[in-house]
Amino acid sequence: MERRRTGVDRTASRVALAASVASFVFVALVAATPGSPFTPILPSEPAGPFRWLAELVGLDGVHGSALAAVGVVAVSSAAVAFVLVLRECRRETISARTAIGFAIAYHVALLFLPLLFSRDVYSYAYYGRIAAAYHANPYVATPANFPHDVLATFVGPKWVDTPAVYGPLWTQVSALVTRAVDDVGTMISAFRVIAIAASLATVFVVAGLVRRVRPERAAFAVALVGLNPVVLFQSAASGHNDLLVALAVVFSGRELWATAALALGALVKVTAAVPLLLWWVAVAARRPRGQRVRTLAPHLGLAAAFALVAAAPFANTEDPTLGAVELGSHEGWLAPSRFFRRVVDAISGDVLGIVPRIAFAMIAVAAVVLVARAVWRRRLEIASALVGASWGWGLLCLMLLGPVLLPWYVTWALPLGWLLPRVPRTVLIGTGLALTVSQWTSEPAAFGSAYYANLLVGHYVITPVVIGLLGWLLLDLWRRTRSGAPLEDEPDQVPAAAGDR
């Protein structure tokens, strides 16, 4: 039944949308301010309408820790406004059409902002130049081998002597970008356009899917991706390739098309291999026992063919995994596994810190196995909602149990959030909100005091919150798989509209 909006509903939705617009502009003004805490080192000073507005309101006169404090208020206001919008979308007082319109406007506005929060795009470009300009293998050579490159002053210090950790397809895309343009600013703009386009495409694909499956959740599903500050500022404006993984995850069509999309996503970033494996479990489970191998064969062959074409130019004996092992060796400052490693190291005198790393990896594998088992048990009733929800569970567990936790990792599972039950959906949204406010400064040297305060809050506030969310998620997964409860949120669990009787 269509929701009948009352005067209170209209007021609440207008307040939520107004808060969303105001917070977006607030963050954009801080981002466009010269010397902003949100921007990494840039090839040129930011320009455009937001820079002009920032000067008009006097933000260019605020510096140092004071500007960092303004930035914290800005991202916090964006998080609060997003919660208000999400609530109204869930109550169906904001339409899907309105949510899509705002998402389009925000994504277009991102084009007028500088690079935000991360130097990863410089690494993308550097690895592309190693392949395209220096004709070397970026999975063996590192930026340090080419110290006089135009990108040498921009790449992050910890990545200077690190070989490529991204999928071979993405490295080929990076090589194409760097062949097409030489200017650093233009390179970065190209990667940002790719990310923004992928994010907006994901919004449209999600909107189409949810309208066919559960139209009452259309606005919520669109807002979860398209109006989310962790997507807009931490992912799209930063040019992250994780948004291509998100797009691959929501691709729909015939069975082989889904395999093709997920395989290509995994060749951009290996994390898409989790939904790909769960997809193959669902494909096999749907068939009678004697037909499973024959059914899976073309899926495996197609994925292998894509992998061979993408990886062949970079094959080597020094790193045959093409960055996968290298990526697993890194550790992020907000990851729950790091927190427990530090605790165990402190207790054992730096002897047993490896134990939590191994334990978290084993738990991640066990969690994905539990999800796959739950899908297999329902082989007689596997529908698209179950498949999508299983992917969301798998990606959530991978994100929270992995050795690195970064804001743009949330984008992997966000397009599937509308399919998840209350607990994993809340964990997904909560993690995104926590990571939205997790980065106060992009350049520690420019904001020493603020960066130190950021570390303290991250280690002793944000990480414990994420650990609590992780525990809640694993407990719910364990209960569901033991009791046979569905992995997906069933339609009858959606709260009835206030006007429906």
Secondary structure, DSSP 8 states (H G I E B T S, - for coil): ------HHHHHHHHHHHHHHHHHHHHHHHHHHSTT-TT----SS---SHHHHHHHHTTGGG--HHHHHHHHHHHHHHHHHHHHHHHHHHHTT-S-HHHHHHHHHHHHHHHTTS---S--HHHHHHHHHHHHHTS---TTT--GGGSTTSTTTTTS-GGGTT----S-HHHHHHHHHHHHH---HHHHHHHHHHHHHHHHHHHHHHHHHHHHHH-GGGHHHHHHHHHT-HHHIIIIITTT-THHHHHHHHT--SSHHHHHHHHHHHHHH-GGGHHHHHHHHHHHHHTS-GGGHHHHHHHHHHHHHHHHHHHHGGG--SS-TTTTHHHHHT---TT-HHHHHHHHHHHHHTSSSTHHHHHHHHHHHHHHHHHHHHHHHHTTTS--HHHHHHHHHHHHHHHHHHSS---GGGGGGTGGGGGGS-HHHHHHHHHHHHHHHTS-S-S-GGG-HHHHHHHHHHIIIIIHHHHHHHHHHHHHHHHHHHHHT--SS--GGGS---TT--
